[in-house]
Amino acid sequence: MAVSEPVRALLTSFDARQPAALARAVSIVENHRPGFDELLAALHPRLGRSRRIGLTGPPGAGKSTLSTGLTAAYRAAGLTVGVVAVDPTSPFTGGALLGDRIRMESVALDPGVFIRSMATRGSLGGLAATTREVADVLDGFGFDRIIIETVGVGQSELDIARMADTSVVALVPESGDSIQTLKAGLMEIADIFVINKADRPGADRLKHEVELMLGLRMGHAFRSIPAHHGVELRTTNPARMARKAAETEADHWTPPVLPTVGVKGEGIHDLIGAIDRHFAYLERTGELRARRRQRLRERVVEVVEDRVRARLWRDDMTNAWIEERLPELESGALTPFAAADALLERSGDLLTRGRT
């Protein structure tokens, strides 16, 4: 793909590791300014060197505090860190506080750290629409670790599992009872669970409940149980078996459940150890390559969908064609499905022609 002169000049500064060039590249990609696709295409061959760590969980779980702790620990180990922190956009004003940089002020000025706050701009799933692309820019810049912190919207926040190598779900003792831990969705995407603010009452109980859920879901509860109704629960405790599997089993991954107190830095090194073990497991089993291949596939699908949508709905003739068929749709003589098929058939040239 040909690279325009402005993008070539930016890449020269980018390759010289100038922070201003990195910030400008991120802004171009985040806002889809002219040349963003050229820039991403130039960076694509460099991708895959960074480890991407997703951090999600309900609001108030201390995600920014954990991000700060992870960043500080990685910097102490000599690793560079890029942080993408997503904040919710107001449905009324369209604005966003973007307060994660404020919460992470203790590491924000470190030259080995780059923090980018992003607004969701109406995107669902806990991330902004261009979060993946911004992470690609940080990867292309050469950061050792990329931490992606989601907005914290609840159990529909699943996009992070498709973007990160390792997904960390942070909970707090107030997150809910045992029924809450058994819900599908958010609880199923975790590679690692963190019980943050573990110095509060109820932390041990929540840890036990999550481990119990893991034992039941992953089959550890029944792996060694005899095929009759006489079961000694003291020796087949699902939570205990899940905890043991997380500590010892190497042929498959059982998410560990780790207590942390983010504001005090307690448990951060245990969390980093678990992230490293999970990455080693991914490499050993081939799951890392599988996840990253799937990520590339999904990226192609996203680009196609975006470009098809843009070509169709920015075309005046297409919109006029739909307007002409509204009376038939209103009367029931034409169904939306038939109209869609007809629209796609007549739009073949529009969808396949070269970019203008």
N, C-alpha and C positions, 0 to 999 in steps of 0.2 A: 504494500500500500504506500502510495506516494505521501511524503511528509512535507507540509507547507513550511515556508521559511520561519514564521513565528513559532511553530511547534518545534522545529529543529533548534532554534535559538534557546527555547525553554529547556529542551532536553540537554543541551550543552551545560547549562547552569545546574540542571537537575543532576546530571552525572558528576558534577563537581561537588555534589552534596551541599549545595547552598540552601539553607532553611527557607529563604524567601521563595526560591524556585519550587520547593516542595509544597509550600502553602499555596502558591499560585496554581500549581498542577492540581491540587486537591479541589480548589475552588472551580477550576474549569470543568473538572469531571463531575463534581457534585451538582453544578448548575447546568450541565450539558451546554456549555458555551461552545462557539465554533472551534473546531479542532479537537474536541474531547475524544472522538473516536480514533483520530490519528494518534493521539497521545497514548490511549489505552492499547492500540495495536502495537505501538513501538515498545511498550513495556511488557507485553504479553510473554515473550520468550524468557523473561527474567523471573516469572512467577513460580512459586513453590518453595522458595528458600525460607520464608518466614513460617513460624508456627502460629496458627490462628486460634485464639482462645475466646470462646463465647461465654459471656456472663449474663445470666438472666435470673428472673425471680420476681416476686410481687413487689409493689412499691413499699419502700421503707425497710427492705431487707438488708440495706447497707452495701449495695452493689458498688457505688462509687468509692466507698471506704475500702472495700476489698480490692478494687482496681488500683487504688493508691498503694495498698500494701504489696500487691503483686509487682507493681511497677518499681517500687523502691527496692524490693528484694532482687528483682532481675537486674536493676542497675548496679546494686552492690556486687553482683556476680559478673559485672562487666558486659552485660547484654543491653542492646538498644531496644526501645519499646515505642511502638505506635499505639495510640488509644483512639478508638472511634466510639464516642458516647452519644447515644440517641436520646433526645428529649421529646416529649409530646408537643404537638402543635395545637394551639387553641382553635376549636371549631368556630369561634365567634370572631376573633381578631386575626387569625392566621399567624400569630406570633408564637414564639417559644422562648422560655427563659434561658435555655442553654447553660444551666448552672453547674454542669459537671466540672468545668474548668475551675470554677470557684472552689468546689469541694476538693479538687485535686491540686490545690495551690502549692502544697508542699513539694510536689515533683514537677510542677508545670514549667519551671524555669530551668530545669536540667537540660543541657544541650543534647543529651542522648535520649530525650523523650519528646514526642510530638503528640499533642492532644487536639483532636478535632471534634467539636460538638456539632451535631446535626439535628435538624428538626424533622419530624416524621412527615410533615406536609400532607397529612391525611392518609399516609400509607399504613396498612394494618400489618399485624404479625410481629410488632415490636421493633421494627427497623425502618429506616428511611429507604426510599426507592433506590437510591444510589449508594447505599452502604457498602455493598459488595464491590462496586467500582472504586470507591475511596480506599477500601482495604487493598485492592489490587495496586493502587498507586503507592501505598505504604510498603507493600511487598516488593514492588519494583525498586523502591528507594533503598531497600536492603535492611529494613528493621529485623532484628532477630525474633522478636515477639510482637504480635499484634493482638491487642485486647479489644474485643467488640462488646460494648456494654449496651444492652437493650433498654427500651424505654420503661419496662416494668408494668405491663398492662394486665397481666394475669395469665390464664390458662390457654389463651389462643395464641400465645407468643412463641410460635414454633419456627419462624424463619431462621433463627440463629442455628438450629441443628443442621440446616442445609448450607451454612456458610462457614462454620468453624470446624477445625480439626478436633477440638475437645470442647464440649459444652458443659459448663458448670452452672448448676441451679442452686441459687442461694435462698434459703428459707430462714425464718426466725421463729422462736417459740410461739409467737402469736399467729403463725400462718394458718392454723386450723387443727381440727381434731383428726382422728384416724380415718374418718370418712373422707375428709379433704385430701389426705395423702393417697387415697386409692383412686382418685379421679384420673381419667385418661388425659392425654395432651401434654401439658407442660411437664408433668412428672415422668413422662416416658422418654423425653429427649435427653435426659441428663446422662452424661458420662461420669460425672462426679456430683455428689450432693454436699452442700455446705450448710450446716446449722450455724448461722451467724448470730452474734449477740448471745453466745452460749453461756454467758454468766447470768442470764435471766432465768427465772423459774420456768420450768416446763421444757427446757432444752433437752435434757436426757430422755424425757418421755417422747418428744418429737423424733429424736434420733432413733429410738427403739421402734417407733411406728413406721418410719421410713424403711428401716432395715426389715421390718416384718413385711411391708408391702413388697420389697424387693425379693424376699424369700418366697413369697407366695407367687409372684408373677414369673419368676425365673425358674421355678421348679425345684429350688433347693429344699423347700419344705417337704417334698414328697420323694426325693431321690432315694432315700434310704429307709423309707417307711415300709414295714411289712404289709402284705396284701391281706390284712384283716383289721378288725375294728379295735383290737387291743394295742394302742399306741402309747408309748411312754413320752409324754410331751416334754419332759425335762431334758431328754436326750435328742429330741427332734424339733427343738425350738426354731421356727423359721428365721427369726431375726438373728439368732446366734449363727445359724448355718450360712446366712447371707453375709454376715460379717466375716466369717472364716473364709468364705469363697473370695471375698474382696481382697483378703490379705494373702492368700496362698495360691489360688488357682491361676494357671498361666495359659490354659488352652482357650479360655473365653474371658470376657471382661464383665465383672460384676461391679457396679458403681459403688465406691466407698462412700460412707457418710461421715463427714469430718466436722468436728466442732471448731468454731473460730470466734474470736472477739476482735473484729476488724479494727476498732478504734485503739486497741492496745497492741495490735500486731500479733496477737496470739493465734497460732495455728496456720499462719501464712506459709511457713516453710513446709509444713505437712501438706498443705494444698499444692504447693509447687512440686513436691515429691510425687504426689498423685498424678498431676498433669504430666510429668515426665514419664511416669510408669505407663500411663495411658498412651502416650505418643509412641513409646517403645513397643507396646502391644500392637498398635496400629501398623507400625513398620514391619514387625515380625510376622504378622498374619496376612499382610497384603491389604488390610482394610484401609490404610491411608491412601494408597493408590486408587482403590475403589471409590472412596469418598471424594477424592479430588477429581476423578474422572466424571463422577455424577455431577459435581459442581460445574464442570465445563459444559456438560450436556445441558444442564438447566440454564446456564448462561446463554447458550445458543438459542434455546427456546424463548427466553426473555427478550433477546434482541429481535428475533423474528416477530414476536407478538407486538413489541413496541413499534417496529417499522411498518408492519401491516396496518396497525391502528392509525399511525400517523398518515400513511399514504391514503387510506380510505377516507378518514374523517376530515382531512384538510383539503380534500378534492371537492370543488364546488359542484361539479356535475354529479358526483355521488350523492351529495346532500340534496340536490334538486330532484334526483331520481326517487329518493325516499319520500320527499314531500309530495310528489305526484301520486304515490301509492297509498298515502294515508287514508283517502276516502275508501279505498278497497279494504284496507285493514280495519277501518271503523265499522264498515258494513258486514264484515265477516267473509267477504268474497275472497280475501287473501289472508293467509296466516303468516305470522312472523317468521316461521320456519321456511315457508315457501319463498317469502320475500328475501330472506337471508341467502338461500340457495341461488336465487336469481341474481342477487347482487354480486355474489362471489363469481358467478359465471360471467357476468358482464365486466367484471373488474380484473380479469386475468392479465390484460396488458398493463394495467395500472400497478399490479402487484409484482410483475416480473421485469418491468423495464428498468434500465439503469438509473442510478441516482442522479437527480438533477441539482 
